[in-house]
């Protein structure tokens, strides 16, 4: 956990009773640092003290010389509705009412976040279910809520997150080396 950049700023990586990364791949694509994590976290919940453990695959990109607005995007759910009651504001994207109903979007700078979530970005997330994104500083993190990606699907998951990264940032990331016979040896 200590090797992750800016980990204390991410909702996903804080406030858990137990956190563990049993596997992590890391490397560099062009000028973009990338980490693929198998992340496990636990929280005690309820009056009976039951432990809820979640396992999910996370892709973390660190874009040097790029500054993201602080943002968090998650599927809208009952738990996030509670955070709204506690003062977290859901940013609505005016030209994407379907996106705004499906996803909870939060951050400090509404205008900067709306510039990131252009029509083509909201359309891309509408084609996907349960995707989550968090960004702070030069780091952006992608995961699918409560989903651990099987090892054989890591390559396609990485390609999909790279596509979303390019769409969100406008930065082109070379990925020719991800071929059908290449076992991610360059990561």
C-alpha positions as CSV (number, residue, x, y, z in Angstrom):
1,X,0.0,0.0,0.0
2,X,2.8,2.4,0.8
3,X,4.1,2.2,-2.8
4,X,1.0,3.8,-4.2
5,X,1.2,7.5,-5.1
6,X,-1.2,9.9,-3.2
7,X,-3.0,6.9,-1.7
8,X,-4.4,8.9,1.2
9,X,-6.4,11.1,-1.1
10,X,-8.4,8.4,-2.7
11,X,-11.8,7.4,-1.3
12,X,-11.3,3.9,-2.6
13,X,-8.0,3.4,-0.6
14,X,-9.0,5.1,2.7
15,X,-11.3,4.4,5.7
16,X,-11.0,0.6,5.5
17,X,-10.3,-1.6,8.5
18,X,-8.0,-3.9,6.5
19,X,-6.3,-3.4,3.1
20,X,-4.1,-5.7,1.1
21,X,-2.6,-5.9,-2.4
22,X,-1.6,-9.5,-3.0
23,X,-0.5,-8.8,-6.6
24,X,0.6,-5.7,-8.5
25,X,2.1,-5.2,-12.0
26,X,3.7,-1.9,-12.6
27,X,5.6,-0.2,-15.4
28,X,5.6,2.7,-17.8
29,X,3.8,3.3,-21.1
30,X,5.4,6.3,-22.8
31,X,5.4,9.0,-20.1
32,X,2.5,7.3,-18.1
33,X,3.2,5.2,-15.0
34,X,0.7,2.3,-14.7
35,X,-0.1,-0.1,-11.9
36,X,-2.6,-3.0,-12.1
37,X,-3.6,-4.0,-8.6
38,X,-5.5,-6.9,-7.1
39,X,-6.9,-5.0,-4.2
40,X,-8.7,-6.5,-1.1
41,X,-10.3,-4.5,1.6
42,X,-12.5,-5.2,4.6
43,X,-14.8,-3.1,6.7
44,X,-16.8,-4.0,9.8
45,X,-20.4,-3.1,9.3
46,X,-23.7,-3.3,11.0
47,X,-24.5,-3.7,14.7
48,X,-23.5,-7.3,14.7
49,X,-20.0,-6.4,13.6
50,X,-20.0,-8.4,10.4
51,X,-17.0,-8.1,8.2
52,X,-17.5,-7.3,4.5
53,X,-14.6,-8.1,2.2
54,X,-14.3,-6.8,-1.3
55,X,-11.9,-7.8,-3.9
56,X,-11.4,-5.8,-7.1
57,X,-8.9,-5.1,-9.8
58,X,-7.7,-1.5,-10.0
59,X,-5.8,0.2,-12.8
60,X,-3.9,3.3,-11.7
61,X,-2.3,5.7,-14.1
62,X,0.2,8.5,-13.1
63,X,0.5,11.1,-15.8
64,X,3.6,13.2,-15.3
65,X,3.1,16.9,-16.1
66,X,-0.7,16.5,-16.1
67,X,-3.0,17.8,-13.3
68,X,-6.5,16.2,-12.9
69,X,-9.2,18.1,-11.1
70,X,-10.1,16.2,-7.9
71,X,-13.0,14.0,-8.9
72,X,-14.8,10.8,-8.0
73,X,-17.3,9.0,-10.2
74,X,-19.2,5.9,-9.0
75,X,-22.5,4.2,-9.9
76,X,-25.3,6.0,-8.1
77,X,-26.6,3.8,-5.2
78,X,-28.2,4.0,-1.8
79,X,-24.8,4.4,-0.1
80,X,-23.9,7.3,-2.3
81,X,-27.3,8.8,-1.6
82,X,-26.3,8.9,2.0
83,X,-23.1,10.7,1.2
84,X,-25.2,13.3,-0.6
85,X,-27.2,13.8,2.6
86,X,-23.9,14.2,4.4
87,X,-23.0,17.1,2.2
88,X,-21.3,15.6,-0.9
89,X,-22.8,17.2,-4.0
90,X,-23.6,15.2,-7.1
91,X,-22.5,17.2,-10.2
92,X,-25.0,17.0,-12.9
93,X,-23.8,17.0,-16.5
94,X,-26.4,19.1,-18.3
95,X,-26.3,17.5,-21.7
96,X,-26.2,13.9,-20.3
97,X,-29.2,13.4,-18.0
98,X,-29.0,9.6,-18.4
99,X,-25.3,9.7,-17.2
100,X,-26.2,11.9,-14.3
101,X,-29.0,9.5,-13.2
102,X,-26.7,6.5,-13.4
103,X,-23.5,7.9,-12.0
104,X,-22.6,9.9,-8.9
105,X,-20.0,12.5,-9.8
106,X,-18.3,14.6,-7.2
107,X,-15.4,17.0,-6.9
108,X,-14.3,20.5,-5.8
109,X,-14.3,22.3,-9.1
110,X,-17.6,21.7,-11.0
111,X,-16.5,23.6,-14.1
112,X,-13.2,21.7,-14.4
113,X,-15.0,18.3,-14.0
114,X,-17.6,19.3,-16.6
115,X,-14.8,20.0,-19.0
116,X,-13.4,16.5,-18.4
117,X,-16.8,14.8,-18.7
118,X,-17.6,15.9,-22.3
119,X,-20.3,14.3,-24.3
120,X,-18.0,11.5,-25.7
121,X,-16.9,10.7,-22.2
122,X,-20.4,10.4,-20.7
123,X,-21.4,8.3,-23.8
124,X,-18.5,6.0,-23.2
125,X,-19.5,5.4,-19.5
126,X,-23.1,4.9,-20.5
127,X,-22.0,1.8,-22.5
128,X,-20.4,0.4,-19.3
129,X,-21.8,-0.8,-16.0
130,X,-20.6,-0.1,-12.5
131,X,-17.4,1.7,-13.6
132,X,-15.6,3.9,-11.0
133,X,-13.0,6.7,-11.5
134,X,-11.1,8.7,-9.0
135,X,-8.5,11.4,-9.9
136,X,-6.3,13.6,-7.7
137,X,-3.2,15.5,-8.9
138,X,-1.4,13.5,-11.6
139,X,-3.0,10.1,-10.7
140,X,-6.3,8.6,-12.0
141,X,-7.7,5.3,-10.9
142,X,-10.2,3.0,-12.7
143,X,-12.1,0.0,-11.4
144,X,-15.4,-1.8,-11.7
145,X,-17.4,-1.8,-8.5
146,X,-16.8,-5.1,-6.5
147,X,-15.3,-6.9,-9.5
148,X,-12.0,-8.7,-9.7
149,X,-10.9,-9.2,-13.3
150,X,-9.7,-12.8,-14.0
151,X,-6.0,-13.0,-15.0
152,X,-6.9,-14.0,-18.6
153,X,-8.9,-10.8,-19.0
154,X,-6.3,-8.4,-17.6
155,X,-5.0,-7.4,-21.1
156,X,-8.5,-6.4,-22.3
157,X,-9.2,-4.6,-19.1
158,X,-6.0,-2.6,-19.4
159,X,-6.8,-1.7,-23.0
160,X,-10.3,-0.6,-22.0
161,X,-8.9,1.6,-19.2
162,X,-6.3,3.1,-21.6
163,X,-9.1,4.0,-24.0
164,X,-11.0,5.7,-21.2
165,X,-7.8,7.5,-20.0
166,X,-7.2,8.8,-23.5
167,X,-10.8,9.9,-23.8
168,X,-10.8,11.7,-20.4
169,X,-7.4,13.3,-20.8
170,X,-6.8,13.7,-24.6
171,X,-3.3,12.2,-24.1
172,X,-2.4,9.6,-26.6
173,X,-0.8,6.5,-25.0
174,X,1.0,4.0,-27.3
175,X,-0.2,0.5,-26.9
176,X,1.0,-1.4,-30.0
177,X,3.0,-3.8,-27.7
178,X,-0.3,-5.2,-26.4
179,X,-0.7,-8.0,-28.9
180,X,-2.5,-11.3,-28.7
181,X,0.8,-13.2,-28.1
182,X,2.4,-10.6,-25.7
183,X,1.8,-11.5,-22.1
184,X,2.2,-8.0,-20.7
185,X,5.9,-8.5,-20.4
186,X,6.5,-4.8,-20.9
187,X,4.5,-3.8,-17.9
